[in-house]
């Protein structure tokens, strides 16, 4: 369980393909505090630590994860948004994020807003997914590359988010351009409500 408040950007230092899986090795400031089997969010994807060295750690992404996320597009040197699992004795600053990416979206618009930036994202229009709660609502929550954000101006398959300068400088939103592919996790509350409605009908 995560909050969508990114701790920092880890740098991808190695990629190793093993059968259908990919091992990703990353460097960040809290490597010395990690343990094997610990869960970490990577661009919003929950992955398990499988190996630790003095200054790097390694996680494995399986085919299902690669099919639903942008992790297979990463290259050595890329900055990855990382967040360790949420402590249950603190404040929930973002929203409830599972680290289970639903699908990817593409950046289709960027506009300035007095120093902040509105990013517009488009995802595949799938009526079946929509019926199951995979959609956005105005002022609702969405997770983009692991960042908890508030939705603006949603349509059937697009939405905008407003990024303040601090968030842009301290997450990989700094690298997002037109056409960049990002990971989406829709709000779990919407999925539960959609499922309840489905069971009633």
C-alpha positions in Angstrom: 0.0 0.0 0.0 1.3 3.4 -1.0 0.2 7.1 -0.7 1.4 8.4 -4.1 3.8 10.8 -2.5 7.1 10.1 -4.3 10.2 9.9 -2.0 12.7 10.6 -4.7 13.8 9.5 -8.2 16.0 6.4 -8.5 18.4 6.1 -11.4 18.1 2.9 -13.4 21.7 1.4 -13.7 21.1 -2.0 -15.3 18.5 -4.0 -17.2 18.7 -7.8 -17.4 16.1 -9.9 -19.3 15.5 -13.4 -18.1 12.9 -15.3 -20.1 9.7 -13.1 -20.0 10.8 -11.1 -17.0 13.1 -8.1 -16.6 15.4 -7.4 -13.7 15.8 -3.7 -13.0 18.7 -2.4 -10.9 18.4 1.1 -9.4 20.4 3.5 -7.3 18.8 5.8 -4.7 19.6 7.3 -1.3 17.8 4.8 0.9 19.4 1.6 -0.5 21.1 1.0 2.9 17.7 0.9 4.6 16.2 -1.8 2.3 15.6 -5.5 3.0 15.0 -8.4 0.6 11.2 -8.9 0.0 10.4 -5.3 0.7 7.9 -3.6 -1.6 8.7 -0.4 -3.5 6.6 1.6 -6.0 8.4 2.2 -9.3 6.5 4.7 -11.5 3.5 3.5 -9.6 4.2 -0.2 -10.0 4.7 -2.3 -6.8 7.8 -4.5 -7.1 9.7 -6.7 -4.7 13.3 -6.2 -3.8 15.2 -9.4 -4.8 18.9 -8.3 -4.5 20.8 -5.5 -2.7 24.4 -4.3 -3.1 26.2 -1.5 -1.3 24.6 1.2 -3.5 21.9 -0.5 -5.7 18.9 -2.8 -5.4 17.2 -5.0 -7.9 13.6 -5.8 -8.6 11.9 -8.1 -11.1 9.0 -7.1 -13.4 7.1 -10.0 -14.8 5.3 -10.1 -18.2 1.9 -9.1 -16.9 3.5 -6.0 -15.3 5.4 -5.2 -18.5 2.2 -5.5 -20.6 0.3 -3.0 -18.4 3.0 -0.5 -17.6 5.8 1.6 -19.1 8.6 -0.3 -17.3 9.5 -2.2 -20.5 10.3 1.2 -22.1 12.8 2.2 -19.5 16.5 2.7 -20.5 19.6 2.8 -18.4 20.0 6.3 -16.9 16.3 7.0 -16.7 14.9 8.5 -13.5 12.2 6.4 -11.9 9.7 7.7 -9.3 10.1 5.6 -6.1 8.2 5.3 -2.9 8.5 2.8 -0.1 5.3 1.2 1.3 3.2 3.4 3.6 3.6 3.4 7.3 0.2 2.9 9.0 1.0 5.2 11.9 1.3 8.4 9.9 -0.8 10.8 7.8 -2.1 9.8 4.4 -0.9 12.8 2.4 -1.9 11.5 -1.1 -4.6 8.8 -1.5 -4.8 5.0 -1.2 -2.5 3.6 -4.0 -2.1 -0.1 -4.4 0.8 -0.1 -6.8 -1.2 -2.2 -9.3 -1.0 -0.2 -12.5 -4.1 -0.6 -14.6 -2.8 0.6 -18.0 -0.7 3.2 -19.7 -1.6 6.6 -21.1 0.1 9.1 -23.4 0.8 12.8 -22.9 -1.2 14.6 -25.5 -1.1 18.2 -24.1 0.9 20.5 -21.9 0.0 24.1 -21.1 1.4 26.7 -18.7 -0.6 28.0 -15.8 1.3 30.9 -14.2 4.3 28.7 -13.4 2.5 25.4 -12.9 1.8 23.1 -15.8 -1.3 21.3 -16.9 -0.6 17.9 -18.4 -3.3 16.2 -20.5 -3.2 12.4 -20.8 -5.1 10.1 -23.1 -5.8 6.4 -22.5 -7.4 3.6 -24.5 -11.2 4.0 -24.7 -12.6 0.6 -23.5 -16.3 0.5 -22.5 -15.8 -2.8 -20.6 -13.0 -1.3 -18.5 -15.1 1.8 -17.9 -18.0 -0.3 -16.6 -15.5 -1.8 -14.1 -14.4 1.5 -12.7 -11.4 2.3 -14.9 -12.2 6.0 -15.4 -11.6 9.4 -13.9 -13.9 11.9 -12.4 -13.5 15.7 -11.9 -11.7 16.4 -8.6 -11.2 12.7 -8.0 -7.8 11.0 -7.5 -5.6 9.3 -10.1 -2.0 8.0 -9.9 0.3 8.9 -12.8 3.8 7.3 -12.7 3.2 6.8 -8.9 2.3 10.4 -8.2 -1.1 11.0 -6.4 -2.9 13.7 -8.3 -6.3 15.4 -8.6 -8.2 15.1 -11.9 -9.3 18.1 -13.9 -11.4 18.2 -17.1 -12.0 14.5 -17.6 -13.6 13.1 -20.7 -14.4 9.5 -21.7 -10.7 8.7 -22.1 -8.7 11.9 -21.3 -8.0 14.0 -18.2 -5.7 16.8 -17.0 -3.6 17.2 -13.9 -2.0 20.4 -12.6 1.6 20.0 -11.6 3.2 22.6 -9.3 6.9 23.5 -9.8 8.0 21.4 -6.8 6.4 18.2 -8.1 7.8 18.8 -11.6 11.3 19.3 -10.3 11.3 16.4 -7.8 9.6 13.7 -9.9 10.0 12.4 -13.4 7.3 14.8 -14.5 10.3 16.9 -15.4 11.0 14.5 -18.2 7.5 14.1 -19.6 6.9 15.6 -23.0 4.3 15.2 -25.7 4.0 11.5 -26.5 5.6 10.3 -23.3 4.0 7.0 -22.0 3.0 7.0 -18.3 1.5 4.5 -15.9 -2.0 5.0 -14.6 -3.7 3.6 -11.5 -7.4 4.5 -11.2 -8.9 5.2 -7.8 -9.7 1.9 -6.0 -12.8 3.3 -4.5 -14.3 3.8 -8.0 -13.5 0.2 -8.9 -15.3 -1.1 -5.8 -18.4 1.0 -6.4 -18.5 -0.1 -10.0 -18.2 -3.8 -8.9 -21.0 -3.4 -6.4 -23.3 -1.9 -9.1 -22.4 -4.8 -11.4 -23.3 -7.4 -8.7 -26.7 -5.7 -8.1 -27.7 -5.9 -11.7 
